[in-house]
Amino acid sequence: MQKEESTNRPIHVVDMDNIRAAVFKGRDSDSESESELRVAFGRRYRDKDGRWKTSCMLELSQVEKGIKVLEQILEHLPEPKEIVL
């Protein structure tokens, strides 16, 4: 049996050392139509056994780098739609 290719690959990724952000096209769970873009953000590190892990928390010394990663992501996103409340 052949493994199905994943269709949920990022459309843009920014990496700075161990901090990463990726943009994905979201899908509505009720339909196959595409919805909003989504951004995954995190920090990669190795645990005590040497396995790679991901955390959504940054150390204080990593915040500036995290901001730079997110600023680069923003440069590649389309202009946001005006929100009407």
Residue frames as a rotation matrix with the C-alpha (Angstrom) as fourth column:
MET 1
0.584 0.811 0.000 0.00
0.811 -0.584 0.000 0.00
0.000 0.000 -1.000 0.00
GLN 2
-0.344 -0.712 0.612 1.40
0.710 -0.624 -0.327 3.37
0.615 0.322 0.720 -1.03
LYS 3
-0.321 0.166 -0.932 1.42
0.797 -0.485 -0.360 6.19
-0.512 -0.858 0.024 1.52
GLU 4
0.580 0.616 0.533 -0.75
0.792 -0.579 -0.193 9.16
0.190 0.535 -0.824 0.55
GLU 5
-0.511 -0.779 0.363 1.21
0.684 -0.624 -0.377 12.37
0.520 0.056 0.852 -0.01
SER 6
-0.184 0.400 -0.898 0.46
0.819 -0.443 -0.365 15.03
-0.544 -0.802 -0.247 2.59
THR 7
0.068 0.288 0.955 -1.39
0.800 -0.588 0.120 18.02
0.597 0.756 -0.270 1.18
ASN 8
0.952 0.299 -0.068 -0.88
0.270 -0.710 0.650 20.13
0.146 -0.637 -0.757 4.29
ARG 9
-0.002 -0.999 -0.039 2.63
0.998 0.000 -0.067 21.38
0.067 -0.039 0.997 3.52
PRO 10
0.146 0.028 -0.989 3.67
0.434 -0.900 0.039 24.92
-0.889 -0.435 -0.144 4.42
ILE 11
0.759 0.140 0.635 3.51
0.644 -0.300 -0.704 27.50
0.092 0.943 -0.318 1.66
HIS 12
0.359 -0.724 0.589 6.25
-0.212 -0.678 -0.704 29.58
0.909 0.127 -0.397 3.30
VAL 13
0.744 -0.215 -0.632 8.79
0.649 0.456 0.609 28.88
0.157 -0.864 0.479 6.08
VAL 14
0.426 -0.681 0.595 11.19
-0.460 -0.730 -0.506 31.12
0.779 -0.058 -0.624 7.98
ASP 15
0.730 -0.318 -0.605 13.94
0.629 0.659 0.412 29.57
0.268 -0.681 0.681 10.12
MET 16
0.340 -0.724 0.600 16.38
-0.557 -0.669 -0.492 31.43
0.758 -0.167 -0.631 12.36
ASP 17
-0.693 -0.643 0.326 18.60
-0.682 0.437 -0.587 29.03
0.235 -0.629 -0.741 14.26
ASN 18
-0.938 0.313 -0.150 16.12
0.342 0.908 -0.241 26.94
0.061 -0.277 -0.959 16.26
ILE 19
-0.374 0.847 -0.379 13.09
-0.020 -0.416 -0.909 29.24
-0.927 -0.332 0.172 15.88
ARG 20
-0.955 0.070 0.289 10.69
0.297 0.278 0.914 28.52
-0.016 0.958 -0.287 13.05
ALA 21
-0.217 0.939 -0.268 7.44
-0.323 -0.328 -0.888 29.86
-0.921 -0.106 0.375 11.64
ALA 22
-0.947 -0.019 0.322 5.49
0.274 0.479 0.834 28.30
-0.170 0.878 -0.448 8.78
VAL 23
-0.438 0.822 -0.364 2.42
-0.766 -0.553 -0.327 29.50
-0.470 0.136 0.872 6.86
PHE 24
-0.867 0.263 0.424 -0.25
0.367 0.911 0.186 26.96
-0.338 0.317 -0.886 5.95
LYS 25
-0.598 0.799 -0.058 -3.43
-0.571 -0.375 0.730 27.20
0.562 0.470 0.681 3.94
GLY 26
-0.739 0.399 0.543 -6.22
-0.400 0.389 -0.830 26.24
-0.542 -0.831 -0.128 6.31
ARG 27
-0.741 0.592 -0.317 -9.14
-0.031 0.442 0.896 24.00
0.671 0.674 -0.310 5.39
ASP 28
-0.151 0.792 0.592 -12.62
-0.976 -0.215 0.039 24.14
0.158 -0.572 0.805 6.79
SER 29
-0.825 -0.183 0.534 -13.37
-0.365 0.895 -0.257 20.89
-0.431 -0.408 -0.805 8.57
ASP 30
0.027 0.946 0.322 -16.85
-0.059 0.323 -0.945 20.73
-0.998 0.007 0.064 7.00
SER 31
0.945 0.322 -0.063 -15.74
-0.062 -0.013 -0.998 21.20
-0.322 0.947 0.008 3.40
GLU 32
0.325 -0.849 0.417 -12.83
0.904 0.408 0.127 20.95
-0.278 0.336 0.900 1.02
SER 33
0.705 -0.042 0.708 -12.72
0.355 -0.843 -0.404 24.70
0.613 0.536 -0.580 0.41
GLU 34
-0.364 -0.906 -0.217 -9.69
0.768 -0.159 -0.621 26.63
0.528 -0.392 0.753 1.57
SER 35
0.800 0.566 -0.198 -10.12
0.573 -0.624 0.532 29.10
0.178 -0.539 -0.823 4.39
GLU 36
0.903 -0.412 0.119 -7.76
-0.429 -0.873 0.231 31.47
0.009 -0.260 -0.966 6.17
LEU 37
0.166 -0.935 -0.314 -3.98
-0.079 0.305 -0.949 31.21
0.983 0.182 -0.023 6.22
ARG 38
0.994 0.105 0.010 -2.54
-0.026 0.151 0.988 29.92
0.102 -0.983 0.153 9.48
VAL 39
0.207 -0.971 0.122 0.89
-0.582 -0.222 -0.783 30.34
0.787 0.091 -0.610 11.04
ALA 40
0.875 -0.103 -0.474 2.65
0.398 0.710 0.581 27.71
0.277 -0.697 0.662 13.13
PHE 41
0.357 -0.740 0.570 5.40
-0.531 -0.663 -0.528 29.09
0.768 -0.114 -0.630 15.36
GLY 42
1.000 0.018 -0.017 7.81
0.004 0.561 0.828 27.35
0.024 -0.828 0.561 17.69
ARG 43
0.230 -0.959 0.164 11.26
-0.973 -0.230 0.021 26.58
0.018 -0.165 -0.986 18.99
ARG 44
0.765 -0.070 -0.640 13.09
-0.098 0.970 -0.223 23.33
0.637 0.234 0.735 18.24
TYR 45
0.096 -0.758 0.645 15.37
-0.991 -0.136 -0.012 21.77
0.096 -0.638 -0.764 20.83
ARG 46
-0.153 -0.211 -0.965 16.87
-0.168 0.968 -0.185 18.41
0.974 0.133 -0.184 21.77
ASP 47
0.809 0.448 0.380 15.70
-0.465 0.093 0.880 16.71
0.359 -0.889 0.283 24.94
LYS 48
0.293 -0.741 0.605 18.04
-0.845 0.096 0.527 14.95
-0.448 -0.665 -0.597 27.36
ASP 49
0.285 -0.133 0.949 17.91
0.187 0.979 0.082 11.80
-0.940 0.154 0.304 25.17
GLY 50
-0.716 -0.672 -0.189 18.89
0.007 -0.278 0.961 13.74
-0.698 0.686 0.204 22.03
ARG 51
-0.306 0.694 0.652 15.43
0.942 0.318 0.104 13.60
-0.135 0.646 -0.751 20.42
TRP 52
-0.925 0.023 0.378 14.11
0.113 -0.935 0.335 16.71
0.362 0.353 0.863 18.65
LYS 53
-0.222 0.867 -0.446 11.16
0.923 0.039 -0.383 18.40
-0.315 -0.496 -0.809 20.34
THR 54
-0.490 0.159 0.857 9.10
0.392 -0.838 0.379 21.50
0.779 0.521 0.349 19.60
SER 55
-0.387 0.361 -0.849 7.93
0.846 -0.227 -0.482 24.08
-0.367 -0.904 -0.217 22.12
CYS 56
0.307 0.538 0.785 5.65
0.728 -0.664 0.170 27.06
0.613 0.519 -0.595 21.71
MET 57
0.939 -0.048 -0.341 7.53
0.234 -0.636 0.735 28.82
-0.252 -0.770 -0.586 24.51
LEU 58
0.434 -0.834 0.342 10.64
0.248 -0.254 -0.935 30.94
0.866 0.490 0.097 23.99
GLU 59
0.035 -0.526 -0.850 13.36
0.990 -0.097 0.100 31.71
-0.135 -0.845 0.517 26.46
LEU 60
0.689 0.267 -0.674 13.56
0.320 -0.946 -0.048 35.44
-0.650 -0.183 -0.738 27.23
SER 61
-0.219 -0.887 -0.407 16.83
-0.177 -0.374 0.910 35.68
-0.960 0.271 -0.075 25.29
GLN 62
-0.754 -0.046 0.655 15.05
0.550 0.501 0.668 34.28
-0.359 0.864 -0.352 22.17
VAL 63
0.199 0.945 -0.261 12.15
0.594 -0.328 -0.734 36.74
-0.779 -0.009 -0.627 22.05
GLU 64
0.074 -0.217 -0.973 13.90
-0.505 -0.850 0.151 39.24
-0.860 0.481 -0.172 19.78
LYS 65
-0.900 -0.423 -0.110 14.75
-0.325 0.479 0.815 36.49
-0.292 0.769 -0.568 17.29
GLY 66
-0.522 0.790 0.321 11.17
0.720 0.610 -0.331 35.22
-0.458 0.058 -0.887 17.47
ILE 67
0.321 0.600 -0.733 9.89
0.107 -0.792 -0.601 38.69
-0.941 0.115 -0.318 16.61
LYS 68
-0.365 -0.542 -0.757 12.22
-0.707 -0.367 0.604 38.85
-0.606 0.756 -0.249 13.61
VAL 69
-0.939 0.077 0.336 10.95
0.229 0.869 0.438 35.47
-0.258 0.489 -0.833 12.38
LEU 70
-0.065 0.998 0.018 7.34
0.790 0.063 -0.610 36.63
-0.610 -0.026 -0.792 12.64
GLU 71
0.177 0.068 -0.982 8.15
-0.304 -0.945 -0.120 39.94
-0.936 0.319 -0.147 10.91
GLN 72
-0.793 -0.500 -0.349 9.59
-0.494 0.190 0.849 37.99
-0.358 0.845 -0.398 7.98
ILE 73
-0.662 0.656 0.362 6.43
0.685 0.726 -0.064 35.87
-0.305 0.205 -0.930 7.86
LEU 74
0.186 0.782 -0.595 4.30
0.389 -0.615 -0.686 39.04
-0.902 -0.104 -0.418 7.79
GLU 75
-0.329 -0.406 -0.853 6.23
-0.566 -0.638 0.522 40.28
-0.756 0.655 -0.020 4.75
HIS 76
-0.982 -0.105 -0.154 5.04
-0.186 0.601 0.777 37.23
0.011 0.792 -0.610 2.79
LEU 77
-0.467 0.883 0.044 1.38
0.703 0.401 -0.587 37.36
-0.536 -0.243 -0.808 3.80
PRO 78
-0.364 0.435 0.823 -1.26
0.657 -0.507 0.559 39.11
0.660 0.744 -0.101 1.71
GLU 79
-0.809 0.155 0.566 -2.82
-0.386 -0.867 -0.314 42.28
0.442 -0.473 0.762 3.07
PRO 80
-0.842 0.533 -0.079 -5.39
0.425 0.566 -0.706 41.39
-0.332 -0.628 -0.704 5.74
LYS 81
-0.325 0.834 0.445 -9.03
0.578 -0.197 0.792 41.79
0.748 0.515 -0.418 4.86
GLU 82
-0.663 0.177 0.727 -10.83
-0.520 -0.808 -0.277 44.57
0.538 -0.562 0.628 6.65
ILE 83
-0.784 0.381 -0.490 -12.63
0.585 0.718 -0.377 43.18
0.208 -0.582 -0.786 9.68
VAL 84
-0.433 0.745 0.508 -16.24
-0.453 -0.667 0.591 44.27
0.779 0.025 0.626 10.07
LEU 85
-0.982 0.084 -0.169 -17.76
0.188 0.491 -0.851 43.78
0.011 -0.867 -0.498 13.51
